[in-house]
Amino acid sequence: MILPADHSADAAIIGGGFFGCMIACHLAEQGQRVILLEREENLLDKASYRNQARVHQGYHYPRSLITGLRSRENYTRFVSEFGECVHTGFEKYYAIGREFSKVNAAQFELFCKRIGAPLSEAPGHVKALFDRGLIEEVYRVEEAAFDARKLAGLVKRRLEKNQVRVWTRTEASRVEPASGGLRLHASQSGLPVGIQASQVYNCTYGDLNGILRGSGLPLIPLKHELAEIALVEPPAPLANLGITVMCGPFFSLMPFPSTPWHSFSHVRYTPHAGWNENTADDMSPAEARATGTPVSRVEHMRLDALRYMPEVGNIIHRKSLFEIKTVLPVNEKDDGRPILFRRDCGLPGLHCVLGAKIDNIHDILDEIDNAEAPPARHAA
């Protein structure tokens, strides 16, 4: 597709992941003319796909009551709206480590009670899968996974229905003030493209600062990790289970619905590198990707996890997905996952969006609709 050099829109969205696509649909439903730019060939093919595929119910955040409460509310909204893409056909269990865990079983139970998350004692045959010398307690919970491929199909249909102009293989480089709003500079197949828009939404997740760098604007302090999600074939006793061991240097093993396999991650070994991006001198995610794909650490994950659950020793590694994971540094201590919605980020009309969990989408859309929102805030 060869585009003419200049276009106009009410809103331009940079980033064709789940958040960018849903914001584009939301604005188009309000009658705005919207253009969506995605650097890759396909939508929802990067961070929206390369993750645990967990729809959070709040259990994962016992040290952040606000994140737990928001997850509980958004879980119901997400399952209701995207039910055709949600997989609930498995049993989900959370286990609490006896040592190295930042919460004990009593604290976890109290947290779940406070946020209203369903919790019950795991049956004996499930408890028997764990080394009870290392695991204090095991609980059955209600949590789901999402099929990223089905979700991408649903989102594409919504974009078409709402007449959002979608440009793939189009990379945005910078934003500058222009008469009546902003001018967004981009390129497709080496050809320059300009978009005149009243509002520009930067929804590039890990690459959030890329547009700000290119535009000569102050960066947003971010913490990045180069993360590995291993996709594994579980042994028969674990095939219909989702397992998360909390809350410390432990692991998760749960269905990855867009494949026949499970995702396998480990707090200690999933991150291959971690760094802060605060200034233009700090390494960008693009520079990190340019170093190449690292060697999988799935064997380290497996050897550590089988101490807690011996059956994990029988998993079969099929492939690994690598992606940049980005969080706000302020939440490293409590593991909270608020959204970042920064209005007028260096320029009037330029808005930066970061949603750390897929169910955060409802918080993002609520913020967009909140006409009284301040120019810059972290919303829980």
N, C-alpha and C positions, 0 to 999 in steps of 0.2 A: 504494500500500500504506500503510494507516494502522496504526501500531504502538501498542500500549498503552504506558503511560508507563514501566513498569519490567520489566526482564528480568534473568535471571541466567545465568551461564556460568562454566566453569572458566577460559577464556581469551577475551579480546576482542582482536581484531587491528584496528588502525587503518591503513587503506591497502590498496586492492585492486589493487596492482601485482603483478608476478611474485613478489617476495619475500614480501609479505604473504599472498598466496594459498598459496604453497608452505609457509609456516610454519603457516598454518591447517590445511592438509591433514595436515602432519606431526604436529601435536598431536592432531588428530582421529583419526588412525590409532593413536595411543597410548591412545585411549579417552576423550579429553577432550571436553567440550561446548564448542564454539567458535562465536563470532559474529564475522563479518568486516564491517567498515564501509568503504564506499568513497564518497567525495564525488561522483564523477562518475556518469553513467548506466551506463557500461560498465566492465568490469574490463580491466586491462592496456592502458589507452587513453592514458596520459600518458607518463611517462618510459620505461616498458617498451616502448612503441612508437616514441617519438620519439627515436631514437638511430641509430647506424650499423648496427645489427643484426649486429654482429660477434661471433662466438664465438671468444674469444681462445685462442691456442695458446702465447702467451708472447712472440712476436716483437716485440710493440709496446712492450716494457718493458726495453730493453737496459741501462738505468741502475738497474734494480731487480731484482736477482737473485732475491729472495724472491718478488716478484710474478710473475716469469717462471716460476719453478718451480711455484708454486701454479696458475698458468694452465695449464701443461702437464698437471698431474695432473687438474685440474677439466675440461679440454677433453674428455678421454676419458670421464669420468663423465657430462658433460652430453650428449655425442653418443650415448652408450649409452642414457641414460634418455629423452631427448627427440628421438631420431633422426627421428621422423616430422615434426618441425618444423624440421629442419636441412637447409640447402641446400648441397650440395657440388659441384654441377654447373657449376663454373667453375674457371678457372685463377687461382691467387693468386700475386702477385709483390710483393716488397719491394725498393725501390730506395734506395740510400744516396747522399745529396747530397755533392758534392765540397766545397762551401762552406756554412757556417752549420750544418752537421750537428754534433750533440753526440757522435756516434760515427762512426768510419770503418769501412770494409768489414772490415778485419782484426778490429776490436773486435766487430763484429756477428757475424762468423763464430765467434769465440771464445765469445761469449755463447750463441749457439745450441747450440754443442757442449756447453757446461756444463749447459744445461737439458735437453739431449737433444731439441731441436726439429729435425725434418727440414728439410734445406736443401740445395739444389743450384743450380748455375749456370743462369741463364735461357737458353733457346735464342736463337739469333741473331736470328730474326725479331721476338722480343719486345724484345730489347735495342735493335733498330733503331727502336723507337717512341720512344725517349728521346733527349734531347740529351746525348751522352756527354761533352760539355765541362762539363756541370753535374752529371752523375750519375756517380759513381765505379764502382758495380757494381749489377747487378740479379740477384735470386735468386728461384728458384721455391720456394714454401713450401706447407705444408698448413694451410689455415685455412678455416673455414666461416662461413656467415651463417645467421641464424635467421629464420623466418617468424613475426612477432609475432601475426598473426591466427590462424594454426594453433595457436600456443602458447596463446593465449587460449582457444581451443576445448578444447584438452586440459586446461587448468587448470580450466575450468568443469565438465568431466565429473568430474574428481577431487573437486572441492568437493561436487558432488551425491552422488557415491558415498560420501563420508565424512560426509555429512549436516551439513556446515557451513552454518550459517544466514548467508546473504549479504544484506546490506542496502545497496543502492546509493542514490545521491542522499541519503546520510546523512553529515553532517559532525560530527565529534567536536570538542569545544571545550576540555574540561579534564578532569583526573583529580584525585580527592581521596581521602584515606584513608577507609575505611568499615569497619564491623564485619565481620571475616572476610576482608578484602582491600581492594579498591579500588572506587570508584564512578566510572564513566565517563559524562560528560555529553555529549549529542549532540542534533542536531535533524534532523528530516526533514520537508520541506515546511513549515517554520516551527513544527512541533510538537516539544516537548521529549521526549527519550527518555533514560532512565537505564539503565545496565547495571551490575550487581553482578558482579564477577569477581575471582578470586584473582590472575590475572596479566593485564597489559595490555601488548601489544607495539605500539610505535610504529614503523610501517614506512612512513612518509610521504615518504621520500627527501628531496627539496629542502625540504619543509615540516616537517622533523623538529623544528625548534624551535618550531613553532606551538603544539603541545600543551604544551610546556614553558612558553612565554610565558603561555598561558591559565591554566596551573596555578600560576603564580607560582614556578616552579622555575628554577634556573640553566640557562643555555643551553649547548649544545655548540658550541665554536668550529668554524665551517664556512666554506668558500670556495664562493661561487656564481658561475656564469656564465649569462647569458641566451644560449643557444646556438641556432644555425640549422643544421639539416640540410637541404640542398637535394636534392630528388629530380629527377634529370635523365635524359633519354633519351641513351644513349651512341651515338657513331658506330659503324658496323659493326666496325671493327678492335678496338674495346674492349668489344663487347657481351658477350663470354664471359670477360672478365678482371676480376679485382679487383686494384687497384693501391694501394700505400701507399708514399709517399716519406718516408724517415726521415733523421735524427731531429732535427727542428727546425721552422722555420716553413714546413712543407710541407703536403701534401694527401693525401687518400684518396678513391678512387673504386671502389665495389664494389657488387655486386648488393644490392638491397633487396627480399627475396623476397616480401613481401606486396603488391608492386606490380610492374608490368612494367619498372620503372626501376632506376637505380642511386642510391645515396646519394653525395653529394659534400660533403666537408667540408674545411676549411682551418684549420690551427692559428692563423693570424693573423686570419682574417676570420670564422670561425664564431662566436667569442664577440663578442656585441654590447655586453656590459657585464660587468664582474666586480667583486665586492665581498666583503668579509668580514662574517660575522654572528657577533659575539661577545657583544653586549649587547642589551638590549631597545631601545636607542636606534638600533641599526643597522637598515637596510632589510631587510624580510622578503621572501621570494619572492612572497608574495601582493601586496605593495605594488609589486614590480617588474612583475608581470603586469598590474596595474591601469593601468600607463602605456600599454598597447596593444601591438599587434604592430609591430615595427620594419620598416623597408624592407629587402628582401633585399639581401645583399651578394654574391649569386652571380656577378655580373659581375666583381667584384674577385677572387673565387676563380678564376674561369676565366682571366682575363688573367694572373694570376701562375702558375697551374699549366701553362699552355700553353708557358711558357718551358722547362719540363722535359720535357713530353710534348706536342708540337704538336697531336696529334689531340684533346686536350681542348678545343681551340678550337672543335670542331664539336659539342659537347654541346648539347642543347636543354633548357632549364629548364622543368619541368612544375609544380612547386609546392615550397614550403618548409615544414618543420615547425619550430616554435619551442618550446623547453622549457628549464626551469632545470636546469643540470648542477651537481651538488654533489660536492665532494671534501673531504678532510681537509687543512687548510693545511700540516700537517707533511710532506705528500708532494709539495708543489709543486716541490721541488728535484730529487727523483729520479724523479718521475712515477709513483711506486708507487701501487698500488690495493689496499690491504688493506681488509678489512671493518671496520666499527665495530659491536661488539656490547657495549653498555653495560648491564649488569644493574643493577637497583634504581637507576634513574636519577632521583635526587631523592626517590623514594618506594619503599619495599619492594614488589616485584612489578611495577614499571613498567620495562620494558626498551626501549631504543632501538636500532634496527637500521639500518645503512646498508651497502648492498652496491654497490660502484662499477661492477662488471661483472656481466653476467647469470650467468656461470659461478661467481661467488662464492657462489651459493646453497648449494653443497655445504659450504663453510666455515661458513656461517651455521647450517645444520642440525646440523653436527658440534658447533658451540659450544653449541647448545641442549641437545644430548644429553650434554654434558660436565658432569656434576654437580659436578666439582671446580673448575670455572672460578671465577676471582676475581670480586669484585663489579663491576669495571670494567677492561676491557683492550682494546687494539687487537690483533686477531688477524690474522696474515699469511695 
